[in-house]
Amino acid sequence: MLLLALFACDPKDETPAPAEDSPTYYADVRPILDTTCARCHADGGIAFSMDDPATVVSMATAMKTAVQSGRMPPPAPDPSCRDYASSDRFVLSDADKATIAAWADADAPLGDAADAPGPRDESLVSLAPYDLELWAAQPYTPSFATADGNDYRCFLLDVGNTDRTWIRGMQALIDNSRIVHHVVLFQPDGVDDLPADAHDGFACSGLGQGNWSTLGAWGPGANPTVLPDGMGIRLEPAAQVILQMHYFDSFDGADAEVDQSGYGLLLTDSVTHEAVNYAAGPTNISVAAGDAEGVARSTINWPTNAQVLAVWPHMHLLGSGFEETVIHADGTETCLLKMNAWDFHNQVTANFLEPATLVPGDRVKIRCDFDNSAENPFQYSDPPEDVRFGEGTQDEMCFGFTLVATPVE
Ligand code: HEC
């Protein structure tokens, strides 16, 4: 008894009991973090881990400020343009922002561990278990000596399928998120022009090659691509794919890091619709130093009847807005994807709840906005420098990787 009483008097143990109605970490805040923040803020993720309660408590005020300013979670596609799977997990509700603020204001009480939510739903980062995991044949240490700290490395991978098969879902499997800046999975139309030891890895262009088509792509913060039932991306028997890794030197010691990443696939052996990924967007990007309102656009004439299943918008660090729109022959428009702000660390694939319909005569328009001013918090040149289209992290891109399905004959 005496011992207990002594303990109770120890000033270090005097955690103030939370006010009756103030939110607690376990009951109210943890569920929000699991749903909205953990895809980046977890052990092995791209930002500081929120897995440890003490860290979260120490960051309470910073979290309140970050969510109230709209900086966190980073900007995501606007669901009111075209709604997509789990959009409510990419955009934080006003009610959740208020809960985080009220909890921080109440000195971030932990509450009762018995109120902790169940296991986290990992579907925003993973489709595991996969039907097939394809990994680079060996670990690689990037070389950043040239090309401004960018290193592109490609690995030829054997799918190992004896029959035609179809990809119905996919996600990059990132080994070392500290150095991987993006990943593209290509399908080459022939491999005769590749080096003999292409399985072991070879230096390649960040833009791929003319005879490679894009199967899937990943950037920091990216979620899996999931196709609707009955739709798939075709892989012919004994298919070979190319895993393209883009490594970037963003911290001291990055050149000592090792990576061996891969891609996880969900497969099916029959579909009603074949899906193909188009990299739509302009390659004539040029934004003058200091220009806060740079724009790049392109429009293509759409030739067939098709459905748009998903869009993955891709720009580099200076992007500030993205818009992909269908312009119909009668002048009306259909919004596919719209963002009024951009953070490189949040490259969300919008897997649409309802596919959009394309018919011959439609045009698909892409517009990217760039902020190359000194005021852009993501500006990396001091003073700003002219920026053009290119494969390096310090160049810019403006692509809508647009997944389009047509009926299988
Ligand atoms: C798509 C990935 C992603 C998601 C989702 C995300 N963050 Fe972040 N967050 C980051 C990255 C990357 C950084 C580091 C940015 C930097 O320091 O430049 C960061 C930094 C922070 C910081 C510290 C620096 C700052 O800006 O104050 C806080 C606090 C934070 N995040 C809170 C949150 C909260 C709360 C959520 C969920 C409501 C969240 N984040 C969701 C990627 C993410």
Residues whose N, C-alpha, C, O or C-beta is under 5 A from the ligand:
A	BS01	HEC	T36 C37 C40 I46 A47 M59 A62 M63 A66 M72 P73 P74 G221 H345 N346
